């Protein structure tokens, strides 16, 4: 696993710090956040993970975004019904192995997506768009 950025609890990430630390990966950060529309975005500090950006609808998290050296990570859970629908989607077939092997918790199946390339960013963006459509229906 790559080195996590922003592990000092006294230094909340700012756009300037993110740009400096992420470099070209800032494009992935901006792209993923642009998909989240009106969802609330709030930085939270976790001793084990450092600063993580929680994207939520004021009740439940849609996803968590974690900056790391050379990229970002998107962490989230999908519910039973969402997982079943994703496993039937030919468009998201590339995610089947990860969905099938995801660990089940009380709140759903835990998924983590590392994003270090434009292709990975596009794939995760498609997935998040589909997830938001399911949750808004």
FENURLIN-V589294 format. One record per backbone hydrogen bond with DSSP energy under -1.0 kcal/mol. CO is the residue of the C=O (numbers start at 1). NH is the residue of the N-H. E is the energy in kcal/mol with one decimal. If there is no record, write none. Layout:
BEGIN
co->CO nh->NH e->E
co->CO nh->NH e->E
END
This chain:
BEGIN
co->3 nh->69 e->-3.1
co->6 nh->51 e->-2.8
co->8 nh->11 e->-1.8
co->14 nh->18 e->-2.7
co->15 nh->19 e->-2.7
co->16 nh->20 e->-2.2
co->17 nh->21 e->-2.8
co->18 nh->22 e->-3.2
co->19 nh->23 e->-1.6
co->22 nh->25 e->-1.9
co->23 nh->26 e->-1.7
co->24 nh->27 e->-1.4
co->25 nh->29 e->-1.7
co->26 nh->30 e->-2.6
co->27 nh->31 e->-2.3
co->28 nh->32 e->-2.7
co->29 nh->33 e->-2.3
co->30 nh->34 e->-2.0
co->33 nh->36 e->-1.1
co->36 nh->39 e->-2.5
co->40 nh->56 e->-2.2
co->42 nh->54 e->-2.9
co->44 nh->52 e->-2.8
co->46 nh->50 e->-3.4
co->50 nh->46 e->-2.1
co->52 nh->44 e->-2.7
co->53 nh->65 e->-2.7
co->54 nh->42 e->-2.5
co->55 nh->62 e->-3.5
co->55 nh->63 e->-1.6
co->56 nh->40 e->-2.6
co->60 nh->57 e->-1.9
co->63 nh->55 e->-2.7
co->64 nh->75 e->-2.7
co->65 nh->53 e->-2.9
co->66 nh->73 e->-2.1
co->67 nh->5 e->-1.9
co->68 nh->71 e->-2.3
co->71 nh->68 e->-2.5
co->72 nh->115 e->-3.2
co->73 nh->66 e->-3.0
co->74 nh->113 e->-2.9
co->75 nh->64 e->-2.9
co->76 nh->111 e->-3.1
co->78 nh->109 e->-3.2
co->79 nh->83 e->-2.8
co->80 nh->84 e->-2.4
co->81 nh->85 e->-2.1
co->82 nh->86 e->-2.7
co->83 nh->87 e->-2.3
co->85 nh->88 e->-1.0
co->86 nh->89 e->-1.2
co->90 nh->93 e->-1.4
co->92 nh->95 e->-2.2
co->93 nh->96 e->-1.7
co->95 nh->99 e->-2.7
co->96 nh->100 e->-2.9
co->97 nh->101 e->-1.6
co->103 nh->110 e->-2.5
co->105 nh->108 e->-1.2
co->108 nh->105 e->-3.0
co->109 nh->78 e->-1.8
co->111 nh->76 e->-2.4
co->113 nh->74 e->-2.6
co->115 nh->72 e->-1.9
co->117 nh->121 e->-2.2
co->118 nh->122 e->-2.4
co->119 nh->123 e->-2.3
co->120 nh->124 e->-2.5
co->121 nh->125 e->-2.4
co->122 nh->126 e->-2.2
co->123 nh->127 e->-2.0
co->124 nh->128 e->-2.8
co->125 nh->129 e->-2.3
co->126 nh->130 e->-2.2
co->127 nh->131 e->-2.4
co->128 nh->132 e->-2.6
co->129 nh->133 e->-2.0
co->130 nh->134 e->-2.1
co->131 nh->135 e->-2.3
co->132 nh->136 e->-1.4
END
